Amino acid sequence: MPENVSPEIEALLKEDRSFSPTDDFRSKAHISDPAIFETAAKDPEAFWAGFAKELEWIAPWSKVLEWNAPDAKWFVGGKLNISANCLDRHVRTARRNKAAFVWEGEPGDRRTLTYFDLYRQTCQFANVLKQLGVKKGDRVALYLPLIPELAIAMLACARIGAVHSVVFGGFSAESLRDRINDSSCKVLVTADGGWRRGQIVPLKQTADEALKETPSIEHVVIVKRMHGDTVSVHVKEGRDHWYHRLMQDASYECAAEVMDAEDMLYILYTSGTTGKPKGIVHTTGGYLTGVYATTKWVFDLKDEDVYWCTADIGWVTGHSYVVYGPLANGATVVMYEGAPDWPQKDRLWEIVERYGVTIFYTAPTAIRAFMKWGTEWPAKHNLTSLRLMGSVGEPINPEAWVWYHLHIGNARCPIVDTWWQTETGAIAITPLPGITRTKPGSATQPFPGISAEILNDKGDRVPVGGGLLAITKPWPSMLRTIYGDHDRFVRQYWSRWGRDIYFTGDGAKLDDEGYYWLLGRVDDVLNVAGHRIGTMEVESALVDHPKVAESAVVGRTHEIKGQALAAFVTVKEGVTASESLADELKKHVANKIGAIARPDDIIFAADLPKTRSGKIMRRLLRDIAEGKALGDTTTLADPTVVAKLKDQYESQE
């Protein structure tokens, strides 16, 4: 078991409560026969091909899977278009006038786009991109708030075969610049601003900083989100264009490009154990099959449902379960731009009640915040429309699971606690709500067709107990490479136990009933409010500051975010450590990476604990940050450093 298992996780592993699907839910569920697990395990290729056949193909595949570990090709030779699968096939049916997106902005403005509206606007923007010189295979960066135009831009890229790279609107100019440059994006689509907790997020201003050093960008498209003179926008003649003006004259007709199943769909950057984020590459046929299948079965999605995943599209959850998975299923999707506590702490419950949301998918971080705010906020609203709820992003502690079950689901809604990653593309471990007896805090079992196991360091299977989570067979929505660095792809994911076993980077425990309990990261990537942040990225940002000589970043338990960042910092000779310098360093990290990476704690240290070979002992720093008894210090070059640091940390609290 990983050495950094917290007391909260230890308590989680003793959980013995369980909840079975009701007879009524089971009788109406898409899947209610447990035999599906055995059927899928016997012939996973046939299982996945069954879902693929429910999609619309331009040309059939000749082979389901070609596996030359670790390189996979799914639905070899098959031709399709994701945009057409999400839009065209619906507008030819009665879904034409069904709501695709029901959107609400933080200030309270609202829009509803039917599938026909979404189809027309996607075609228009696809034509705009073509007019700007975007061709099949070109990369397009999207840096937008959570507005319908972000989904439209993604679908438009997919329609013409361009590769989109969505950058979360909370990332800094430097993070945006690095992502644009890594994939040589040709066009940037951004907005004048977005709303967050009543404040304007000046996206175009941030983008302008990034654009000073992005030679590949030829055009910038600006969506007008703000109204009136609320934000100043610089428009560079010849390069920058207003979205609404380009759309005015664009045709509503745009044929969908014929795409090979293995053509690249998107790049999404995720934190790594080095300072450089990894550009995860997902392709077309396998990815769509994976998100289509899991959306349908995990959420038991029906045509009459009103589905809401609260994730920002800037993260993979938004790609898979706000845009591609739900739209491929013809769902009505709620999208909300702003903060869950603006202007009051019942904003989400107000939205659930207003739109009659039936399926609600959110993060444990949010659930813990709801708990802290109190039951009076959801109690103000009629939440009886809800029939299924989900959790995503990190392990959920049993107390939060049970609170969610009682106070949001009124003890009648199944909860699907899902485990997956940017790299897996789609949900991999999850309950099936019409079958699975759930246990609070457990992601339960692998989705049919997914082969997951717990292995020890040697690669031996652990039948009961703790170890490292691995996926032992290929699956359709798996990442194909790291953009521009296939060697890193192999080293990072396929070298721990050989090239045919995927290393997830997560610790997990298997109980005696075969239930999986996720224990968090075992590498130097932290899970802060459901967002993966590499400690090396934060350390690099801190050392970039002219007053910092050295830094080490670790995670500590946080009651809301799950993990918080604690940074131990050694300043340069002649620099005085102070509270104002700590604030300056926190701001510096936020400017370099984004607000999500801002450390909660800055602990100034004359020295950092190191082995005789010079390696920083982060395990001991974690112990200090968590207030634990210190472990073995015999390998340290100077054991007194730790005692001094511990005293210093406790005095700063």
N, C-alpha and C positions, 0 to 999 in steps of 0.2 A: 504494500500500500504506500502511496506517496507520503513523504515525511511531513508535509505541511498540512495534514488533515486537521481541521479546526475542531474545537469542542462541539461546535454546532453540527458539523458533519458526523462526528462520533455519535451524537444524540440521534441524528437522522437515521443512522444505520440500525438503531434499536426500535425503529417504528414498527408497530404491529397492527395498526388500524388498516382496514381495507373497505372498499366501496365497490359494489357490483352494479352493472347496468340494470335499470329497472326493466321489467317485462315489457312495458309499453315502449320504451326507447328501443329495446332489442328487436321488437316485432316490426318496427318501422325502419330500422337501420339498413344502410346499403349492404353491410357485411355483418352477419350474426353467427356464422358457422366457423368455429375454430379450425376446422379441417383446412382452411385456406393457407395456414402456415405450412402445413405438411405438403400441400400441393405445390406451393411456391418453392419450397426447399428442394423438392424432387426435380423440378425443371425451371430454374429461375429465368432462363432465356425465354421460354414459352410464356411464363407469367408476365414478364415485362412486355413482350410482343403483343399480348392481349390488350394491354392499355394503349400501346402505340397504335393499334388498329382502330381505336376509338377516335383518333385524331384524323386530320385531313392531309393526305399525302399526294403530291404531284406525281411522284413515281415511287413504286414499291422498293423495299430493300431486298437485297439478295442474300444477306446473312445478318442474323441478329447481333452477333458479337464477334469481333476479331480481337483477341487478347494476346499481345506480346508484352508481357509484364515489364514495366508498369504502364505501358501505352495501350489504351483501349480505343476501339472504334465500335460504336453502336449503330445498328440499323444501316449497315454498310451498303452504299449505293442509293439509299433512299433520298428522295427530294421532297422538300416541304418549305413552308414559310411560317414563322411563328406569328407574325402580325396577322396573316390570313386565318390562322387557327384561332386567334383571340378575337377577331372581328368579322371577317368576311363570311365565315360559315354560320355566324349567328344572325347577320343582317339578312341572310336569305331565308330566315325562319321567322316565327312569331316573336322571337327575342329582339327583333329589329327595334322595337319601341320600348323594350325593357330598360330600366335604369342600369347602366354599367357602373358609373361612379356617382355617388351622392357625396358632394364635397362641402365642407364647412371651414371657413377661414377663422382664425383666432378672433378677429374683431366681430364676427357674427355674420359676415357675408356668406351666401350659399349659392351653389350651382348644382344642377343635376344634368349629367350627360347620358343620353341613351346610347345603346350600342351603335345606332345609326349616326348619332352626333359624333361619337368617338371615332368611328370609321372615317367619316368625312374630314374631320380635323386632322386625323393621322395621315390621310392621303395628301391633304394640303401641305402639311409640314414636311412630308417626304418629298414633295415637289420643291419646296423651299430649299431643302438640303441639296437636292440635285442642282438647283439653280446656283447654289453657292459652291458647286464643284465637287460635292461629296459623291464618291463612287463606292461600289462594293469593296469591302475590305478596309476602307478608310476608318480611322478612329475619330469619334466625336465625344468630347467631354461635356458632361451635364452637371451644372452646379446651381441647383435650384431649391427653393423651399418646397414643402409638401403641398403642391398644387397640381391640378390635372395636367397642366402642360408638361410636367416631368414624365408622366406616364405616356402622354402623346409623343414626346420626343423619343422615348425608348422604343415605342411601337413603330414610329416613323423610321428610325435607324434600322430596326429589324426588317422593315418592309423593303428597304432598298439594299439590304445586305451590308450596311455600315455597322461597325462595332462600337457599342456605346460603353463609356467609362463614367459611371455616376460617382461624383465626389460629394460626400455629405456636406450640407450647407453650414455645418458647425466647424468645418476644418478651416485652418488658416490659409493665408495667401501662399505661404511656403509649401504647405502640404498639397494645395491645388497645383502649384507650379511643378512640383516634383512628379505628380501623377500625370499631368499633361505631357511633360517631357519624356517620361519613361516610355510612353506608348505613342509619342509623336502625333498627338491629336491635331486634326486639321481645322476643326471648328469647335468653339466653345458656346454652349447655350447656358445663359444665366438669367438673372432677374434683377430689377432695380433694388429689390429688397424682399424680406419676408418678415413675419411677425413671430415674436417669442416673448411671452410674459409681458405683453403690452409694449414691448420695445421693438424698434425696427432693426433687423439684421441687415446691414448694408452690403449685400452680396456683390453688386457691381463694383463698389469701391474696393472690396477685398480682391475681386477678380482683376481689377486694374493693376494692383500691386503684383499679382502673379504674372500678368501679361507682359511685364517689363522684361521677363527672361523666358519667354516661351516662343522660340523662333518658328515652330511648326504651325502655330495658329494663323490662319489666313482670314477668318471671319469670326465675329462674335454676334450672337443673336441675344437680344435683351427682351425678356418678358416683362410687361408693365404690370407689376403686382400692386404697387402703391398708387394712391389716388391723390391728386392735387400736388402741391410742392413739398411733400413730406420727406423726400430724400433727394439729395443732389446726385445727378448722374452725368458722368463725362461720356460723350459720344465721339469716338474718333472717326473722322470722315473716311469713308471707303472701307473701313474694317468693321465698324459697329453698326448694327441694324436693329430696328424695333420689330419685334415678333409680329405685332398686330398689323404693321404696314406690309410686311412680307406676305402675310396670310391673306390680305385683301384680294390680291390678284392671282392667288395660287389655285390651280384646278382641284376639284373634288375627286378627280379620278387619278389613280396611280396604281398600275399593275404591281402585284407582289413579285419580287425577285425570286427566281427559283434557287433555293439554297440546298446544298448538300447537307445531310444529317450531321456531318462533322465540321461544317463551316463554323467559324467563330461567331458567337452571339454577343458576348460581352466580356469585358475585363473589369474586375472589382478588386480593389486593393485592400489587403488585410495586414494587420501587424505581424511582424516576424520577430525572431530572436536576435536578428541583427538590426542595425538602425534603419535599414531600407525596407519599406513595406513591399509585400509580394503582390504582383498583379495576377490574381487567380483568373484563369481562362475557362469559360464555359462555352460549350458548343450547342448546336441547335436541336437535333432530334432527341438525343438522350436526355438532355436537360428538360425539354418540354414534357417528355414522357414522365419523368420523375416528379415534376411539380404538379402536373395534371393529376397523376395517380394519387399522390399524397394529399392534395387538396380535397379530392373527392372522398377518399376513405377516412382520413384522419379527422376531418371536420364533418363527416357524414353529410356533405353538402347537397342540398336539394334546390330545385329551381325556384322555390318560393322563399328561400332564405335571404336575410339581409346580413351580410358578413362584414365584420370589422376586425382587421389586424391593425393594431395601433403603431406598428413600426414605421420609421421613416424609410422612404424608398432608397435613401443613401446607403442603407445596409442591405445585406443579402436577404434578410427576412422580408423587406419591402419588395425586392426584385421578385422573389419566389411566391410570396403570399399576400402581396397587395396587387401586383400587376399580373405576372404570367400565369400562375396557377389558377387563381380565381377567374380571370378573363377567359382562359382556355375552357373552363367549366361553365361559362355563361352566367356567372354570379353577379349579384348586385353588391357592390363594394362601397363601404363608407370610408371616407378619407377626411382626416382632420389635421389642419395645419399646425396648431399651436400646443401650448403646455397644458397638462392635465389639471392644473390648479389655477387656471386663469379664466375669468376674473375671480372665480370661487373654486373651492376644492371638490365641487360636484359636477364639473364641466363634462367629464366623460359620461357620467350617469344621466345627465341631461340629454346628451346626444343619443345614448342607448334608448332612452324613453321616446325622444322625438321621432326617431327613424324606425323604431320597432326592431332594433338589432336582435338577431337570433343567435349568431355565433360571434364570440368575443375572444380575441387572441392577443395577449399582452405579455409583459415581462415581469419576473419576480420583483425586480426593482420597483416597478410601479405598484405592485400588490403590497409590498412592504410600506410604501408611502401611504397608500390608502388605509392600511391598518393604523399607521401612526396618526393620520388625520381624524380617525374615528368613524364609528358606524352611522353617526347621524347624517353624514353626507349622502351615502347611497340610500339611506332610509327615506330621504325626501322624494325619491323617484320610484316610479313603477317599472320594475325590471323584469316583469313576468314574461316579456317577449323572449328572453334568453332561454335557449335550450341546450347549448353546449359552450364550454369555455376552454381556453387553452393557455399554456404557459410556454415561454421560449426565451433563450438567451443565456441561461445559467441554471444550475440546480436550484430548485425551490425548496425552502425549508418547510417541514411539515406544518408548523404553526401558520405560516402564510397560506399554504395549500388549504388547510381546514377553514381559515377565515374567509378565503375566497369562495370556498364551497358553501359556507353558511350564509355569509352576508351579501354576496353578489348573486350566487346561484340559488339561494334559498333552499339549499340542501337537496336540490332535485336535478341539477345539471351535471352531466359527466364532465370531468376535467381531463384534457389531453395534455400531459406534461411532456414536451417534445425535446429531444436532443438531436442536433445536427450542426453543421458548420458552413461557412462560406464555401469551403472546399467540397463538402458533400453535395451542395446545390439544393438538396431537398431533405426533408425530415427522414431520419434514419432509425431512431429508436423512439417509440411512442405507444401509447395505448391505442387500440381500435375501439371506439366508444360503444359499439354494439356487442363487443365480445369481452373486453379486458376488465378483470377485477383490479381496480387501481389501488395503489398504496401511496399515501401522501409523501412526496419527496422522491419517488421513484419514477423514472421515465419508462419503466416496465420492460418491454421487449422489442427486439428489432422489428421494423416494418416487414411484412412478407416480401421475400426476394432479397433482403439485406442479410448478409452473413457477418455478424459481429461476434467477437469473442474477447474474453479477458486473458491476457498473456502476461507471463513474468518476463524479467529482463532477458532470459535465454530464449524466449519465444515459445515456452511450454504453455499449454492451455491450463487456465486456472478454473476448475469446475465450480468451486465455491470459495469466495474470499476476494481479496483486493489485488489489483494489478494495473495493467495498462490496457486501455481500450483499443482494439484493432478491428479493422474490417478486412475480412480474409478472402473475399471474392469481389470482382468488379461489379459496379452498379451503374445504371444509365446516366444519372446526373452528376457523376464524379467529375472533378476537375481534370482537365487534359494536360495542362502545363502551367508553369509560371511564365508570364509573358516575357520573352526575350532571355529567359534563363532556364532552359530545360534541365541543366545539370543541378541547379538548386532545387528544382521540383523533385528530382530523384533523391538527392541527399536529404531533403527535408521530410519527405513523406514515405519513401520506399527503400530505405536503407537500414532501418533498425533491425528487421528480421529477414531481410531478403526482398527482392523486387516484386513479389506477388502479394505482400501484406501491407496494407495502408496503416501507418502510425498516426493516430488522431491527435496525439499530444495531450490527451486527457487521461486522468486516473479514474478508475471505476471499481465498483465491487459488485459481485454477483452473489445474490443470496441463495438459500437452499431451495427456493421455488423458481429459480432462473430469472429473477427480476434484476434489472440493472439499476445501480445507484451511482450517479456521476459525482465525482469528487473534485472536479476542477482541473486546471492546467497543471502539468508536471514540468513544463518548460518555463522560460522567462517571459511568458505572455500572461497578462492579468486580465480578468474579466470584470470591468468596472461598469456597473449599470448596464450589463448585457453587451458592452462593447469591448472588443479585444484590443488591448494596448500593450505594445512591446516595451518592457522595462528598458531595453537598450535604446529605443527611440527617445524616451524621456531623459535618460542619462545623457545621450548625445546632445539634446537640447539644452540641458543644464550646463554641460561643459562648454558649450558654445558661448555662454555668458562670460564676458571678460574678467569677472571677479572669481570665477569658480575654477579650482584646480582639479577636483575629482568628485565623482558622485556615484552613489549606488541607490537604486530604486527597488523597493519591495512592496508587496501588497499586505494590507492588514484588514481584518474583518470590519465591515461597516454595516450598520443595521438596515440601511435603506439600499445602498448601492451594491451590497454583497461584498465587494472589495473596494478599498480606497488606496490611493498611492501615497506612500511615505518615502520621502527622499532624504537620504543622508548625504550631506554636502561638506566638502573640505574647501575652504576658500584659499585664495592665493596669499602669499606673504605680504603683509602690510595692510590687508583688507580686514575690516572689523565686521564680525557677524552681528546682525541686528534684526529686529522685527521688520524694519522697513526693507532690508535687503531680502528677507524671506518673501515678503509680498512682491518685491521686484522680480524675484526668480520665478514665482508662481505665474506672474503675468508674462514673463519671458517664454515659459513653456507653452502657455496658452497661445501666444503669438506665433510660436514656431510650429506647433502641431494643431492646436484647436483647444477650445475650452474643456472638452471631455478629458484631456490629458493633464489638466491642472492638478498638481499634487495637493492633497489635503494637508500634509505635514511636511515642513522643511526642518530637518534636524541638523544643525551645524556640528561638525565633528573635527577635532584636531587631527585625528587619524581614523582610518577605516580598518576593521578587523580583516587581516589577510593571512593566508597560509605562508609558509616559508618560501613558496615558489611565487608569491605575489598575487594569488587569486583571492578576490574579495569573498568573504564567507557570508553570502546573502542569507543562508539559513539562520545564522545568529542575528542578523539584522531583523529578520522576520520575527524572531523570538522577542527581540527588544520592542519592536513596534506593536506586537500583540500582548506585551506585558507578561510573557511566559517565563518560566524558569529556564535559564540558559543551558543549552546542551553542551556537548563535549567541546572543550576549547584547547585541547592538547596540541592540535596541529597548527595553532596560531603562532606567528612569528613573535607577537607580543600580547600575551593573554590579558594584560592589564587594560588594553585598549577597550575591550568589551565592557568591563566593569565601569570604566569612566563614561562610556557612551550610554550605558543603561541609566546611570545616575543623572546624566545630562538630559536624556529623553524624559525621564520622570519629572524632572524639575521644570521642563518646558510645557508639560501638559496642563 
